[in-house]
Every structure is written in C-alpha cells, then in structure tokens.
C-alpha cells in the first residue's frame, strides 16, 4: 500500500472522528459519520449499525442513499431491531 493511499485513509478517519466527537447522542454521531464518509467516499454504499447485547440484535442507525434500496429489499429500516439469529452477521 502506498503512502498516498495510507495518508488518504488516515485523512478520512481523522475527518470522521473530528465530526463525530462534536456530537453527544448516538443518532447524531451516526448521521454525521455517514455524511462525512459519503462525502469522502462517493459511490460507496454505507450503513451504520449498533449492536444491542441485551436483545442480541443489531439496530440500523443510519445509511446513505445508495444503501437504502438493498436495505429496503432486506426489510431493514432505520431504528428497527434485527435479531442476530435472523441474519448472517455472525
């Protein structure tokens, strides 16, 4: 991997971290993270899930426009709980 690629990766990571740390709630952090990644990585499907250990499930926090059609086709909507045994995330 070239230094240019590594630098770009660190730049994206830095921008996401900087944007996210300015927020206090998880929904806002998710929204800003997806927006920042979407701006830095155009043409990429992005979705951010949180794991709820009490429910043993994932919750979709945020997704960009490119990720919405496949998520919709899978029946995955924002804020919905998706039990781990129902999906292949394990």
Helices and strands as residue ranges (DSSP letters): H 3-20, H 26-40, E 47-52, E 57-63, H 65-73, E 81-83, G 84-86
